[in-house]
Amino acid sequence: MQVFVHLDELLTPALLQQHQRHIVDFLEMEGITPEAEVGRTKVNERTAKELLAELAHDLDQAPENE
């Protein structure tokens, strides 16, 4: 059984806005067409985990002063 969630159930509005371009690029690489409101895009559990890991990695790599 696959579990699906909307991105806005996982990410805050601020994170969705701040990382929108990255999220859209990631979804398109996965073959997923993002909804007009990116947060309403439905993804499966595996895709959600991969996206969260990628965003967390990006945050870990960000300079301290941002």
C-alpha contacts under 8 A as a table, 3 or more apart, distances in Angstrom:
res1	aa1	res2	aa2	distance
2	Q	44	N	6.61
2	Q	45	E	7.08
3	V	44	N	5.62
3	V	45	E	5.57
4	F	42	K	6.27
4	F	43	V	5.36
4	F	44	N	4.26
4	F	45	E	5.95
5	V	9	E	6.72
5	V	10	L	7.91
5	V	42	K	5.36
5	V	43	V	5.61
5	V	44	N	6.39
5	V	45	E	7.23
5	V	48	A	7.90
6	H	9	E	5.45
6	H	10	L	7.28
6	H	39	G	6.35
6	H	40	R	5.28
6	H	41	T	5.38
6	H	42	K	4.33
6	H	43	V	6.32
7	L	10	L	5.30
7	L	11	L	6.09
7	L	38	V	7.38
7	L	39	G	4.69
7	L	40	R	6.10
7	L	41	T	5.92
7	L	42	K	6.47
7	L	43	V	7.21
7	L	48	A	7.64
8	D	11	L	5.18
8	D	12	T	6.48
8	D	13	P	7.08
8	D	16	L	7.58
8	D	39	G	4.32
8	D	40	R	6.20
9	E	12	T	7.83
9	E	39	G	7.86
11	L	15	L	6.04
11	L	16	L	6.23
11	L	39	G	7.90
12	T	15	L	5.26
12	T	16	L	6.23
13	P	16	L	5.07
13	P	17	Q	6.12
13	P	39	G	7.97
14	A	17	Q	5.18
14	A	18	Q	5.97
15	L	18	Q	5.02
15	L	19	H	5.89
15	L	20	Q	7.86
16	L	19	H	5.47
16	L	20	Q	5.38
16	L	23	I	7.81
16	L	38	V	7.53
16	L	39	G	6.75
17	Q	20	Q	5.17
19	H	22	H	5.36
19	H	23	I	6.08
20	Q	23	I	5.06
20	Q	24	V	6.06
20	Q	38	V	7.36
21	R	24	V	5.19
21	R	25	D	6.12
22	H	25	D	5.11
22	H	26	F	6.09
23	I	26	F	5.06
23	I	27	L	6.14
23	I	51	L	7.50
24	V	27	L	5.13
24	V	28	E	6.14
24	V	34	P	6.43
24	V	38	V	7.45
25	D	28	E	5.20
25	D	29	M	6.20
26	F	29	M	5.14
26	F	30	E	6.35
26	F	51	L	7.27
27	L	30	E	5.02
27	L	31	G	6.34
27	L	32	I	5.02
27	L	33	T	6.68
27	L	34	P	6.61
28	E	31	G	4.93
28	E	32	I	5.22
28	E	33	T	6.05
28	E	34	P	7.45
29	M	32	I	7.43
30	E	47	T	8.00
34	P	37	E	7.73
34	P	38	V	5.73
34	P	41	T	5.50
35	E	38	V	5.14
35	E	39	G	7.60
35	E	40	R	6.14
35	E	41	T	5.12
37	E	40	R	5.70
37	E	41	T	7.38
38	V	41	T	5.49
43	V	47	T	6.11
43	V	48	A	6.21
44	N	47	T	5.47
44	N	48	A	6.20
45	E	48	A	5.06
45	E	49	K	6.17
46	R	49	K	5.21
46	R	50	E	6.27
47	T	50	E	5.12
47	T	51	L	6.11
48	A	51	L	5.17
48	A	52	L	6.11
49	K	52	L	5.15
49	K	53	A	6.09
50	E	53	A	5.12
50	E	54	E	6.16
51	L	54	E	5.09
51	L	55	L	6.16
52	L	55	L	5.14
52	L	56	A	6.02
53	A	56	A	5.09
53	A	57	H	6.10
54	E	57	H	5.08
54	E	58	D	6.25
55	L	58	D	5.03
55	L	59	L	6.23
56	A	59	L	5.05
56	A	60	D	6.19
57	H	60	D	5.05
57	H	61	Q	6.31
58	D	61	Q	5.13
58	D	62	A	6.28
59	L	62	A	5.17
62	A	66	E	7.18
63	P	66	E	5.98
